[in-house]
Amino acid sequence: MQTLVPSRSLSQERASPFLLLDYHPRHDYPALAEGQRGVGWHPHRGFETVTLAFEGSVAHRDTAGHAGVIGPGDVQWMTAASGILHEEYHEHGFSRRGGAFHMLQLWVNLPRARKMDAPGYQPITAEQIPIVPVGGENNTSTVRVIAGAYGDARGPARTFTPITLLDVKLTAGTALEVPVPSHHNVLVLVAGGRVSTDGDSLTPGALAVFANEGEHLALRAEEDAHLLVLAGEPIREPIVHVGPFVMNTEREILQAIHDFEEGRFGEVPTDEAPRS
């Protein structure tokens, strides 16, 4: 797992509304005869977690009663807001079979006015995500629109602030232009291949952060490439971040810790986690 946001070279203001970007490059896991890989019950308050599955599958459940499995092409958008406990593991069948695993997880900040909303959950399947062809006839390049808009398509994800999240595959030589307001922060993760922008070449695993200039993002694939485009309107509010809690003041963080210790984030289910 590679944590690309936060980093020493990238201020929170330049990444907002994105708080964290964890990228799990493609990796082949051996089969497990027993047990499971993942993260057990843990709390969150004040933001959203967004998981994109490219290969492999993950099982999720939380104390608000949501549960499910996401596989290739699916997205899991969980709004922790006022507080939730959840767990996420490699799905049981995948764990027993083993195989390729390739995922990305984002933490998306919530504005002060929505941090104490009730928790929510959006299980977005691959079939729900519109796909826009790019590059003209006989070109297989595509843009999957998860959040925001591209062309005439709008993504299914409901967001609390303006956000664009695009899953892009470009064939070599294809140019991509994405309209983005100049005051939005824009980040591009190269998950595979090589792309160029303004004379710079971006290689696999690179995260590019663009200046708040102009009204569009322009990229060109130097070879077949897989990209994630993240853009959003900055939330210009104070941030106090302690572990799994992201609030606006230290007092709110202390309250979050107190509420968690008092069991106010819900009761952990006693039955087995989802297996399929």
C-alpha positions as CSV (number, residue, x, y, z in Angstrom):
1,M,0.0,0.0,0.0
2,Q,1.3,3.4,-1.0
3,T,0.1,6.5,0.9
4,L,0.3,9.4,-1.7
5,V,-1.8,11.9,0.2
6,P,-0.9,13.3,2.7
7,S,2.8,13.9,1.9
8,R,5.4,16.4,3.0
9,S,5.5,18.0,-0.4
10,L,1.7,18.5,-0.7
11,S,-0.1,20.8,1.7
12,Q,-3.7,20.0,2.8
13,E,-5.0,23.1,1.1
14,R,-3.7,21.9,-2.3
15,A,-5.3,18.4,-1.9
16,S,-8.6,19.5,-0.4
17,P,-11.2,18.1,-0.3
18,F,-9.1,14.9,-0.4
19,L,-7.6,14.0,2.9
20,L,-5.9,10.7,2.1
21,L,-5.1,8.7,-1.0
22,D,-3.9,5.1,-0.4
23,Y,-3.0,3.2,-3.5
24,H,-2.6,-0.6,-3.6
25,P,-0.8,-1.4,-6.9
26,R,-1.6,-4.7,-8.6
27,H,-0.3,-7.6,-6.4
28,D,-0.9,-11.3,-6.6
29,Y,-1.9,-12.7,-3.2
30,P,-1.5,-16.4,-2.5
31,A,-4.6,-18.4,-1.4
32,L,-5.3,-18.6,2.3
33,A,-6.4,-21.9,3.8
34,E,-7.9,-20.0,6.8
35,G,-8.1,-16.5,8.2
36,Q,-8.5,-13.3,6.2
37,R,-6.5,-10.2,5.2
38,G,-7.9,-6.8,6.0
39,V,-8.8,-4.4,8.8
40,G,-11.0,-5.3,11.7
41,W,-13.6,-3.0,13.4
42,H,-12.4,0.6,13.6
43,P,-14.1,4.0,13.9
44,H,-14.4,7.1,11.7
45,R,-16.0,10.5,12.1
46,G,-16.1,13.7,10.0
47,F,-15.4,12.4,6.5
48,E,-16.1,9.8,3.8
49,T,-14.1,6.7,2.7
50,V,-14.2,5.8,-1.0
51,T,-12.8,2.5,-2.2
52,L,-12.3,1.7,-5.9
53,A,-11.8,-1.9,-6.9
54,F,-9.9,-2.7,-10.1
55,E,-9.0,-6.4,-9.4
56,G,-9.9,-8.6,-6.4
57,S,-12.8,-8.1,-4.1
58,V,-13.4,-6.7,-0.6
59,A,-16.2,-7.4,1.9
60,H,-17.5,-4.5,4.1
61,R,-19.9,-4.0,6.9
62,D,-20.6,-1.3,9.5
63,T,-22.6,-0.5,12.6
64,A,-25.2,1.4,10.6
65,G,-26.4,-1.9,9.1
66,H,-24.7,-1.7,5.8
67,A,-22.8,-4.6,4.3
68,G,-21.7,-5.8,0.9
69,V,-18.9,-6.9,-1.4
70,I,-17.2,-4.9,-4.1
71,G,-15.4,-6.5,-7.0
72,P,-13.7,-5.3,-10.2
73,G,-15.2,-2.0,-11.4
74,D,-17.2,-1.4,-8.3
75,V,-17.0,1.5,-5.9
76,Q,-17.8,1.7,-2.2
77,W,-18.7,5.2,-0.9
78,M,-19.2,5.3,2.9
79,T,-20.1,8.5,4.7
80,A,-18.9,8.2,8.3
81,A,-20.1,11.7,9.2
82,S,-21.2,11.7,12.9
83,G,-19.6,8.4,13.6
84,I,-19.5,4.8,12.5
85,L,-17.5,1.6,13.1
86,H,-16.7,-0.6,10.1
87,E,-14.5,-3.5,9.0
88,E,-13.2,-4.4,5.6
89,Y,-11.5,-7.7,4.5
90,H,-10.6,-9.5,1.4
91,E,-13.8,-11.3,0.4
92,H,-13.9,-14.9,1.6
93,G,-13.9,-16.6,-1.8
94,F,-11.1,-14.4,-3.0
95,S,-9.1,-15.1,0.1
96,R,-9.4,-18.9,-0.5
97,R,-8.6,-18.6,-4.2
98,G,-5.9,-15.9,-4.1
99,G,-5.2,-13.8,-7.1
100,A,-4.6,-10.3,-8.4
101,F,-5.6,-7.4,-6.1
102,H,-5.6,-3.8,-7.2
103,M,-7.4,-1.1,-5.2
104,L,-7.5,2.6,-4.3
105,Q,-9.0,4.2,-1.2
106,L,-9.7,7.9,-0.7
107,W,-10.7,9.9,2.4
108,V,-12.9,12.8,1.4
109,N,-13.5,15.6,3.8
110,L,-16.9,16.8,4.8
111,P,-17.8,20.5,5.4
112,R,-18.4,21.6,9.0
113,A,-22.2,21.7,8.4
114,R,-22.3,18.0,7.4
115,K,-19.8,16.4,9.7
116,M,-22.5,15.4,12.2
117,D,-25.0,14.1,9.7
118,A,-26.2,10.5,10.0
119,P,-23.8,7.9,8.4
120,G,-24.6,6.8,4.9
121,Y,-23.4,4.2,2.4
122,Q,-23.4,4.1,-1.4
123,P,-22.7,0.7,-3.0
124,I,-21.9,1.6,-6.6
125,T,-21.7,-1.3,-9.0
126,A,-19.7,-1.3,-12.2
127,E,-23.0,-1.4,-14.2
128,Q,-24.2,1.8,-12.6
129,I,-21.1,3.8,-13.8
130,P,-21.5,5.5,-17.2
131,I,-18.7,4.9,-19.7
132,V,-17.8,7.6,-22.2
133,P,-15.8,6.7,-25.3
134,V,-12.8,9.0,-26.0
135,G,-10.7,9.6,-29.2
136,G,-13.1,8.9,-32.0
137,E,-14.1,5.9,-34.0
138,N,-12.0,2.7,-33.7
139,N,-10.4,4.0,-30.5
140,T,-11.1,1.9,-27.4
141,S,-10.2,4.7,-24.9
142,T,-12.9,5.3,-22.2
143,V,-13.7,7.4,-19.2
144,R,-15.8,5.9,-16.4
145,V,-17.6,8.7,-14.6
146,I,-17.9,7.9,-10.9
147,A,-18.6,11.4,-9.5
148,G,-19.2,14.7,-11.2
149,A,-19.6,14.9,-15.0
150,Y,-17.7,14.3,-18.2
151,G,-19.2,14.9,-21.6
152,D,-22.9,14.3,-21.3
153,A,-22.5,11.7,-18.5
154,R,-22.9,12.3,-14.8
155,G,-21.5,9.9,-12.2
156,P,-23.9,8.1,-9.7
157,A,-22.0,9.1,-6.6
158,R,-23.7,11.7,-4.4
159,T,-21.2,14.2,-2.9
160,F,-21.5,16.9,-0.3
161,T,-19.2,19.3,-2.2
162,P,-18.4,19.5,-5.9
163,I,-16.1,16.5,-6.8
164,T,-15.1,14.9,-10.0
165,L,-13.8,11.3,-10.0
166,L,-12.9,9.7,-13.3
167,D,-11.5,6.2,-14.0
168,V,-9.7,6.6,-17.4
169,K,-8.2,4.2,-19.8
170,L,-6.3,5.6,-22.8
171,T,-4.7,3.9,-25.8
172,A,-1.3,5.1,-26.9
173,G,-1.5,8.5,-28.7
174,T,-4.9,9.4,-27.3
175,A,-5.4,12.9,-25.9
176,L,-7.8,13.6,-23.0
177,E,-9.2,17.0,-22.1
178,V,-11.3,17.4,-18.9
179,P,-13.1,20.7,-18.1
180,V,-12.2,21.7,-14.5
181,P,-13.0,25.1,-12.8
182,S,-9.7,26.9,-12.1
183,H,-10.4,27.1,-8.4
184,H,-10.7,23.3,-8.1
185,N,-7.8,21.2,-6.9
186,V,-6.8,18.6,-9.5
187,L,-4.8,15.4,-8.9
188,V,-4.0,12.6,-11.4
189,L,-2.8,9.2,-10.4
190,V,-1.1,7.1,-13.0
191,A,-2.1,3.5,-12.3
192,G,-0.5,2.1,-15.4
193,G,1.3,3.2,-18.6
194,R,2.8,6.6,-19.3
195,V,1.2,10.0,-20.0
196,S,2.4,13.5,-20.7
197,T,1.1,16.9,-19.7
198,D,2.7,20.3,-20.4
199,G,5.9,18.6,-21.5
200,D,6.2,16.4,-18.3
201,S,6.1,12.6,-18.5
202,L,4.2,10.7,-15.8
203,T,5.1,7.1,-15.1
204,P,3.2,4.3,-13.1
205,G,2.6,5.2,-9.5
206,A,3.1,8.9,-10.1
207,L,0.7,11.4,-8.5
208,A,0.6,14.8,-10.4
209,V,-0.9,17.9,-8.7
210,F,-1.9,20.6,-11.1
211,A,-1.8,24.4,-10.6
212,N,-5.1,26.2,-10.2
213,E,-4.9,27.8,-13.6
214,G,-7.0,27.5,-16.7
215,E,-10.3,25.7,-17.1
216,H,-9.3,22.3,-18.3
217,L,-6.9,19.4,-17.7
218,A,-5.0,18.2,-20.8
219,L,-3.2,14.8,-21.0
220,R,-1.9,12.5,-23.7
221,A,-1.1,8.8,-23.5
222,E,2.5,8.0,-24.5
223,E,1.5,4.4,-24.2
224,D,-1.6,2.5,-23.2
225,A,-2.4,4.0,-19.8
226,H,-4.8,3.8,-16.8
227,L,-5.4,7.0,-14.9
228,L,-7.5,8.3,-12.0
229,V,-8.5,11.9,-12.2
230,L,-9.6,13.6,-8.9
231,A,-10.8,17.1,-8.8
232,G,-12.8,19.0,-6.2
233,E,-13.7,22.4,-4.7
234,P,-11.5,23.0,-1.7
235,I,-13.2,23.1,1.7
236,R,-11.7,26.2,3.2
237,E,-12.2,25.4,6.9
238,P,-9.8,24.5,9.7
239,I,-8.8,20.8,9.9
240,V,-7.9,18.9,13.1
241,H,-7.0,15.4,12.2
242,V,-6.3,12.8,14.9
243,G,-6.2,9.2,13.7
244,P,-9.6,8.2,12.3
245,F,-11.3,11.5,13.3
246,V,-11.3,14.6,11.1
247,M,-13.0,17.7,12.6
248,N,-12.6,21.5,12.8
249,T,-11.5,22.0,16.4
250,E,-9.6,20.1,19.1
251,R,-12.7,20.2,21.3
252,E,-14.6,18.3,18.5
253,I,-11.8,15.7,18.4
254,L,-11.9,15.2,22.1
255,Q,-15.7,14.8,21.9
256,A,-15.2,12.2,19.1
257,I,-12.8,10.2,21.2
258,H,-15.2,10.4,24.2
259,D,-18.2,9.3,22.1
260,F,-16.2,6.4,20.7
261,E,-15.1,5.3,24.1
262,E,-18.7,5.5,25.4
263,G,-19.9,3.2,22.6
264,R,-21.9,5.9,20.7
265,F,-20.7,4.8,17.2
266,G,-22.9,1.7,17.3
267,E,-22.7,-1.9,18.4
268,V,-20.5,-4.4,16.7
269,P,-22.5,-7.2,15.1
270,T,-21.9,-10.6,16.6
271,D,-22.6,-12.7,13.4
272,E,-20.1,-13.5,10.8
273,A,-18.8,-11.0,8.3
274,P,-20.2,-11.1,4.7
275,R,-18.6,-14.0,2.8
276,S,-19.8,-13.6,-0.7
